[in-house]
Amino acid sequence: MTDRRNFIGYRDGYPDIVWPNGGRLAVSFVVNVEEGAELSIADADERNESVYEAREEVIGIPDPCMESHYGYGPRVGYRRIIDALAQHDVPATFSCCGRAAARSPWLVRDVVSRGHEASCHGWRWERLAGMSEVEQRENIARTYEAVRDAAGVAPLGWHTRSASTPDTRRLLVEHGGFLYDSDAYDDDTPYLVSLAGTSHVVLPYAFDTNDMRFQPGGGFVQPEDFTRYCLSAFERLWQEGARIPRMLSIGLHLRIIGRPARIGALETLIDAMAARGDVWFATRAQIASHWRRECGLPDFLPRGGANGRA
């Protein structure tokens, strides 16, 4: 039986790929920019967002309390995170919802001006599961254009909030502007998939090495919980990286790790990784581009919907 799901992965051997400058491990910080894209009746959305550190949904009327919680990210959290990254000149990928980019173009422009990457995270902060192909195409194109317009450069990456659809990756390839997507959680190493005659890079993401676990029931309470857990993953992958190509994804959110009691956890983590040495801190676009080249593929060139609406 030919299974639609790939449970084999790299069981038969990893490609002979090394990271730049002799790095044993590629470390990818992903900062999710979702604030202003969360659901809000005040923005004519169908409901209010209910997911935050205090989970409560206001039904049928605007919820300025929830909006204020999310407002903390761009107002305060962003500055702390960008400063923490700058301490060791660590580049990151800022995964931006389209509506958030349109609302805070100053933030996206600042990200790019500092050498970071701006990528796509859907128009609103929502799942694509349940959307039709027509709706998804519109969502992808609208997000791409919003991030491009805010950043001044075209985005190259995509990550759906949690739940994509069986068609999402194909639609990203059809759009033509995406070097990679991160709609996978099934490996610690990048891989290629072939769609419509195109080699597309998949950079698996992770929910465990992620500050979202500070939310209720997530397991992180003290800032040291985040640092210790992420360092445990780092050390294991760094050791494995002596013989196989490994990548560590660390997920961050402006409104979560940017809090005063937590930002020190990120600073301590970066300090420890930098001190370990033989680490390649890179944006996801840099990792995907390097992977293509090491696999003998030409540099990615946008096409199709990247020049307009898909």
C-alpha positions in Angstrom: 0.0 0.0 0.0 1.2 3.5 -0.9 0.6 5.7 2.1 -0.2 9.4 1.7 1.7 10.0 4.9 5.5 9.8 5.0 6.6 8.0 8.2 10.1 7.1 6.8 11.7 10.5 6.7 15.5 10.3 6.7 15.5 6.7 8.0 17.7 5.6 5.1 20.2 8.3 5.5 20.6 12.1 5.7 21.9 14.2 2.9 25.6 15.3 3.2 24.8 18.9 4.0 26.7 21.1 6.4 25.7 24.5 7.8 27.8 27.6 7.0 30.9 28.4 9.0 31.1 24.9 10.4 28.0 25.2 12.4 26.8 22.0 14.0 23.3 23.3 14.4 21.0 25.8 12.7 19.0 27.8 15.2 15.9 29.6 14.0 14.1 32.1 16.2 10.5 32.7 15.0 8.8 35.8 16.4 5.1 35.6 15.7 3.5 39.0 15.0 -0.3 38.4 15.5 -1.4 41.5 17.4 -4.2 43.3 15.5 -5.0 40.2 13.6 -6.7 38.4 16.5 -10.5 38.1 16.0 -12.5 41.1 17.2 -16.1 42.1 16.8 -14.9 45.7 16.9 -13.1 44.9 13.6 -16.3 43.4 12.1 -15.1 39.8 12.7 -17.6 37.1 13.5 -16.4 36.7 17.1 -13.9 37.9 19.7 -10.6 36.1 20.4 -10.7 34.0 23.6 -7.1 32.7 23.7 -4.8 34.5 26.1 -3.3 34.0 29.5 -6.8 34.5 31.0 -9.1 32.6 28.8 -12.5 34.3 28.5 -14.6 35.0 25.5 -16.9 38.1 25.4 -19.8 37.1 23.1 -21.7 39.4 20.9 -20.1 42.7 21.8 -16.7 44.3 21.5 -14.0 43.2 23.9 -11.6 46.1 24.6 -10.0 44.1 27.4 -8.8 41.4 25.1 -7.6 44.0 22.6 -5.6 45.6 25.3 -3.9 42.3 26.2 -2.8 41.9 22.6 -1.8 45.6 22.3 1.0 44.9 24.8 3.0 43.1 22.1 3.7 45.9 19.7 3.7 48.7 22.3 6.2 47.1 24.7 7.1 43.5 24.0 8.6 44.1 20.6 11.3 46.5 21.9 12.5 44.0 24.5 12.7 41.1 22.0 14.5 43.1 19.3 17.0 44.3 21.9 17.6 40.7 23.2 18.3 39.6 19.6 20.6 42.5 19.0 22.8 41.6 22.0 24.4 38.8 20.0 23.4 40.0 16.5 21.0 37.1 16.1 18.7 37.2 13.1 15.2 36.0 13.4 12.1 35.4 11.3 9.1 37.6 12.2 6.1 35.6 11.1 3.5 38.3 10.4 -0.3 38.0 10.1 -1.3 40.2 7.1 -3.7 42.4 9.1 -1.1 42.8 11.9 1.4 44.0 9.3 -1.1 46.4 7.8 -1.8 47.8 11.2 1.8 48.1 12.3 3.9 48.7 9.2 6.4 50.6 11.3 7.2 47.3 13.1 7.7 45.3 9.9 9.8 48.0 8.4 12.0 48.1 11.5 12.4 44.3 11.5 13.7 44.3 7.9 15.9 47.3 8.5 17.7 45.4 11.2 18.4 42.4 9.0 15.6 40.2 10.1 13.1 38.4 7.9 9.4 39.2 7.6 7.3 36.2 6.6 3.6 35.3 6.3 1.3 33.9 9.0 -2.1 34.2 7.4 -4.3 37.3 7.1 -6.0 36.9 10.4 -4.8 34.9 13.4 -6.9 31.9 12.5 -6.8 28.4 11.1 -7.2 27.7 7.4 -8.9 24.4 8.2 -12.4 24.5 6.7 -11.7 27.2 4.1 -12.4 26.5 0.5 -9.6 26.7 -2.1 -11.0 30.0 -3.2 -10.9 31.4 0.3 -7.3 30.1 0.9 -6.0 31.6 -2.3 -7.4 35.0 -1.3 -6.0 34.6 2.2 -2.5 33.7 0.8 -2.5 36.5 -1.7 -3.8 39.1 0.6 -1.3 38.2 3.3 1.6 38.2 0.9 0.7 41.6 -0.4 0.3 43.1 3.1 3.6 41.8 4.4 5.3 42.9 1.1 3.9 46.4 1.3 4.8 46.8 4.9 8.3 45.4 4.6 9.2 46.9 1.3 10.5 43.4 0.2 8.6 40.3 -0.8 8.2 37.6 1.9 9.5 34.1 1.1 8.0 32.0 3.9 4.6 30.9 5.2 3.3 29.3 8.4 -0.4 28.7 9.1 -1.7 29.0 12.6 -1.8 25.4 13.7 -4.2 23.9 11.2 -3.6 24.1 7.5 -5.6 22.0 4.9 -4.5 19.2 2.6 -4.4 21.9 -0.2 -2.5 24.7 1.5 1.0 23.7 0.4 -0.1 23.2 -3.2 -1.7 26.6 -3.2 1.4 28.2 -1.8 3.4 26.6 -4.6 0.8 27.7 -7.2 1.1 31.3 -5.8 4.7 31.2 -6.7 6.2 33.5 -4.1 7.1 31.1 -1.4 10.5 29.5 -1.1 9.4 27.5 2.0 6.6 26.8 4.4 6.6 25.7 8.1 3.3 23.9 8.1 4.9 20.7 9.5 6.0 19.4 12.9 7.4 16.0 11.9 11.2 16.4 11.8 14.3 18.2 13.2 15.8 18.6 9.7 14.5 20.5 6.7 13.3 18.5 3.7 12.2 18.9 0.1 8.8 18.0 -1.4 7.9 17.9 -5.1 4.7 19.7 -6.1 3.7 20.7 -9.6 7.2 20.0 -10.9 8.7 22.3 -8.2 11.0 21.5 -5.4 9.6 23.2 -2.3 11.4 23.4 1.0 9.7 22.5 4.3 11.1 23.8 7.5 9.4 21.9 10.4 8.3 24.1 13.3 7.9 23.1 17.0 5.3 23.7 19.7 7.4 22.4 22.6 10.3 24.9 22.3 7.8 27.7 22.2 6.8 30.5 24.6 3.2 29.6 24.0 3.6 27.1 26.8 3.5 30.0 29.3 -0.3 30.0 28.6 -2.6 28.1 31.0 -1.8 24.4 31.0 1.2 24.8 28.8 3.8 23.7 31.4 5.9 26.9 31.6 5.4 29.0 34.7 8.8 30.4 35.8 11.1 32.0 33.2 13.6 29.3 33.9 11.2 26.7 32.6 11.5 28.1 29.1 15.3 28.5 29.2 16.0 25.0 30.6 13.6 23.3 28.2 14.9 25.0 25.1 18.5 24.5 26.2 17.8 20.8 26.7 16.6 20.6 23.1 19.6 22.7 21.9 22.1 20.5 23.6 20.7 17.3 22.2 20.4 18.6 18.7 23.9 20.2 18.9 25.3 16.8 19.8 23.5 15.1 16.9 24.6 17.9 14.6 28.2 16.5 14.7 27.0 13.8 12.3 23.7 14.9 10.7 22.2 18.2 9.7 19.9 19.5 12.5 17.7 22.6 13.0 16.2 24.0 16.2 13.1 26.1 15.9 12.2 28.4 18.9 8.8 30.1 18.8 8.3 33.5 20.4 5.3 35.9 20.6 5.5 39.7 21.2 2.9 39.6 24.0 4.2 36.5 25.7 8.1 36.4 26.0 8.1 40.2 25.9 6.7 40.5 29.4 9.2 41.8 32.0 9.3 38.6 34.0 10.0 36.5 30.9 12.3 38.4 28.6 15.3 37.5 30.8 14.7 33.9 29.9 15.2 34.7 26.2 18.4 36.7 27.0 19.8 33.8 29.1 19.0 31.3 26.3 20.7 33.3 23.6 23.7 33.9 25.8 24.1 30.2 26.5 23.7 29.2 22.8 26.2 31.8 21.7 28.7 30.7 24.3 28.4 27.0 23.2 29.8 27.9 19.7 29.5 26.2 16.4 26.0 27.5 16.0 24.5 29.0 12.9 21.8 31.6 13.9 19.8 32.2 10.8 16.4 33.3 9.4 14.2 30.6 7.9 14.7 32.1 4.5 18.5 31.7 4.9 18.1 28.1 6.0 15.8 27.2 3.2 18.0 28.9 0.6 21.1 27.1 1.9 19.3 23.8 1.9 18.3 24.3 -1.8 21.9 25.1 -2.8 23.3 22.2 -0.8 20.8 19.9 -2.6 22.1 21.1 -5.9 19.0 23.2 -6.8 19.2 26.7 -8.3 18.3 29.7 -6.2 14.6 30.3 -5.7 13.0 32.7 -8.1 9.4 34.0 -7.4 6.9 33.5 -10.1 3.2 33.5 -10.9 1.1 35.0 -8.1 4.1 36.7 -6.6 3.7 39.4 -9.2 0.1 40.0 -8.2 -3.0 38.3 -6.9 -3.0 34.5 -7.2 
